[in-house]
Amino acid sequence: MKHDRIVLDNRQEALVERLVESGRFSSTSDVIGYSLDLLEQREAEAARFLTDLEREAALGLESGPPVVIESADDLITAFRKRR
């Protein structure tokens, strides 16, 4: 595996040092590996969200012609009048 040099800013470097010094991680590599695992999870969640959003949009479009509904301002005004 090719290893590139990773450059951290001062804030990132301090965080990595704190995490290693705390004993939570045994090395900088462990911190980076854990961080990449979290990034992978977030990317997977974002992909699932977009897939779900696209599916729901398609279902909405397939459900029939659009219907005019009240605007948010109209709903808020009606709600305030009822109070």
C-alpha positions in Angstrom: 0.0 0.0 0.0 1.3 3.4 -0.9 1.7 5.8 2.0 1.3 9.5 1.5 2.4 12.1 4.0 -0.5 13.5 5.9 -0.3 17.1 7.0 -2.4 18.2 9.9 -3.1 21.7 11.0 -2.3 22.7 14.6 -5.9 22.0 15.9 -5.9 18.5 14.3 -2.4 17.7 15.5 -3.4 18.7 19.1 -6.5 16.6 18.9 -4.6 13.5 17.8 -2.0 14.1 20.5 -4.7 14.4 23.2 -6.4 11.2 22.0 -3.2 9.2 22.0 -2.0 10.6 25.3 -5.3 9.8 26.9 -4.8 6.2 26.0 -7.9 6.0 24.0 -5.8 5.3 20.9 -2.4 3.7 20.7 -1.1 5.7 17.8 -1.7 8.4 15.2 -2.5 5.7 12.7 -5.2 4.3 15.0 -6.8 7.8 15.2 -6.6 8.2 11.4 -8.1 4.7 10.9 -10.9 5.4 13.3 -11.6 8.7 11.6 -11.7 7.1 8.2 -14.1 4.5 9.5 -16.4 7.2 10.7 -16.2 9.0 7.4 -17.1 5.8 5.6 -20.1 5.4 7.8 -21.3 9.0 7.2 -20.8 8.6 3.5 -22.9 5.4 3.6 -25.6 7.2 5.6 -25.6 10.0 3.1 -25.9 7.6 0.2 -28.8 5.8 1.9 -30.5 9.2 2.6 -30.2 10.2 -1.1 -31.5 6.9 -2.3 -34.5 7.2 0.1 -35.1 10.8 -1.0 -35.0 9.8 -4.6 -37.4 6.9 -4.0 -39.8 9.1 -2.1 -39.7 11.8 -4.8 -40.4 9.2 -7.4 -43.4 7.9 -5.4 -44.7 11.4 -5.0 -44.5 12.1 -8.7 -46.1 8.7 -9.5 -49.0 9.4 -7.1 -50.8 11.7 -9.4 -51.0 15.4 -10.5 -49.8 18.0 -8.0 -52.4 19.6 -5.7 -52.1 23.1 -4.4 -51.8 23.3 -0.7 -51.5 26.1 1.8 -48.2 27.8 2.2 -46.4 27.7 5.5 -47.3 31.4 6.1 -51.0 30.6 5.5 -50.8 27.7 7.9 -49.1 29.8 10.6 -51.6 32.6 10.2 -54.5 30.2 10.5 -53.0 28.6 13.5 -52.5 32.0 15.2 -56.1 33.0 14.5 -57.4 29.8 16.3 -55.5 30.6 19.5 
